[in-house]
């Protein structure tokens, strides 16, 4: 019996590990596709790319961390959507203030990114970057929706 429980536990952790590795591999694949897509759309020279990508990667990582923090705080406060009704006004105010604070940090991160990246690429390419990021997101979501059907 003890061996069976051990086997089940090991199997469970192996499945979790494989699932986590699959998710990480999928994220890395999407990141590679995004880099390729943005490089093509921006038509970066090798010199621009060499300077641009470290700045962009740091910015993207910061943006993702802030959004993740926002989601996790919201999830922590609201276990399910019915709990919004159960929130007291003080907790709701804290959540709204947290959202505004993170939104402000996201905005500051964007301003910092633009001030750094304008040294490397033109303002026109900064606009092209913004448009290309939106297009990539739309294409990714479209592909994801079609895959679910």
C-alpha positions in Angstrom: 0.0 0.0 0.0 2.8 2.4 0.9 4.5 1.7 -2.4 1.2 2.4 -4.3 0.9 5.8 -2.5 4.5 6.6 -3.3 4.0 5.7 -6.9 0.9 7.8 -7.2 2.7 10.8 -5.6 5.7 10.5 -7.9 3.4 10.1 -10.9 1.4 13.2 -9.9 4.6 15.3 -9.4 5.9 14.1 -12.8 2.7 15.1 -14.5 2.9 18.5 -12.8 6.5 18.9 -13.9 5.7 17.9 -17.5 2.8 20.3 -17.6 4.9 23.2 -16.2 7.6 22.4 -18.8 5.0 22.3 -21.6 3.7 25.7 -20.5 7.2 27.2 -20.3 8.0 25.7 -23.7 4.8 27.3 -25.1 5.7 30.7 -23.6 9.2 30.5 -25.1 7.8 29.6 -28.5 5.4 32.6 -28.4 8.2 34.9 -27.3 10.4 33.7 -30.2 7.5 34.2 -32.6 6.9 37.7 -31.2 10.6 38.6 -31.5 10.6 37.4 -35.1 7.4 39.2 -35.9 8.5 42.5 -34.3 11.9 42.4 -35.9 10.3 41.9 -39.3 7.7 44.6 -38.8 10.2 47.2 -37.5 12.8 46.3 -40.1 15.6 46.7 -37.6 19.1 47.0 -38.7 21.6 44.6 -37.0 22.9 47.5 -35.0 19.5 48.7 -34.0 18.5 45.1 -33.0 21.5 44.7 -30.9 20.7 47.8 -28.8 16.9 47.5 -29.0 16.3 44.0 -27.8 17.9 44.3 -24.3 15.9 47.5 -23.7 12.7 45.9 -25.0 13.1 42.6 -23.1 13.7 44.4 -19.8 10.6 46.6 -20.5 8.5 43.6 -21.5 9.5 41.7 -18.4 8.6 44.6 -16.1 5.3 45.1 -17.8 4.5 41.3 -17.4 5.5 41.4 -13.8 3.3 44.3 -13.0 0.3 42.8 -14.8 0.9 39.5 -13.1 1.0 41.2 -9.7 -2.3 42.9 -10.5 -4.0 39.6 -11.5 -2.7 37.8 -8.5 -3.8 40.4 -6.0 -7.2 40.5 -7.6 -7.4 36.7 -7.6 -6.3 36.6 -4.0 -9.0 39.0 -3.0 -11.7 37.4 -5.1 -11.7 33.6 -5.0 -14.6 33.7 -7.6 -16.7 36.3 -9.3 -19.5 36.0 -6.7 -17.2 37.4 -4.1 -17.4 40.9 -5.5 -20.8 41.2 -3.8 -19.2 40.0 -0.5 -16.5 42.6 -0.6 -16.8 45.4 2.0 -16.2 48.9 0.9 -12.8 49.2 2.5 -11.5 46.1 0.7 -13.0 47.3 -2.6 -11.3 50.7 -2.1 -7.9 48.9 -1.5 -8.3 46.9 -4.7 -9.2 50.0 -6.7 -6.2 51.9 -5.2 -3.9 49.0 -6.0 -5.1 48.9 -9.6 -4.5 52.6 -10.0 -1.1 52.3 -8.4 -0.1 49.5 -10.8 -1.6 51.4 -13.7 0.6 54.3 -12.7 3.7 52.0 -12.6 2.8 50.6 -16.0 2.6 54.1 -17.4 5.9 55.1 -15.8 7.5 51.9 -17.2 6.2 52.9 -20.7 7.6 56.4 -20.4 11.0 55.1 -19.2 11.0 52.6 -22.1 10.3 55.3 -24.7 13.0 57.6 -23.2 15.5 54.8 -23.5 14.5 53.3 -26.9 14.3 56.7 -28.6 18.1 56.7 -28.4 18.1 53.6 -30.6 15.1 53.8 -33.0 13.0 56.6 -34.4 9.7 57.7 -33.1 8.1 56.4 -36.3 9.5 52.9 -35.4 8.2 53.3 -31.8 4.7 53.8 -33.3 5.3 50.8 -35.6 6.3 48.8 -32.6 3.1 49.6 -30.8 1.0 48.7 -33.8 3.0 45.5 -34.4 2.5 44.5 -30.7 -1.3 44.9 -31.1 -1.3 43.0 -34.4 0.7 40.2 -32.9 -1.7 40.0 -29.9 -4.7 39.9 -32.2 -3.2 37.2 -34.4 -2.2 35.2 -31.4 -5.7 35.4 -29.9 -7.3 34.6 -33.3 -5.1 31.5 -33.6 -6.0 30.5 -30.1 -9.7 30.9 -30.7 -9.6 28.8 -33.9 -7.6 26.1 -32.0 -10.3 25.9 -29.4 -13.1 25.4 -31.9 
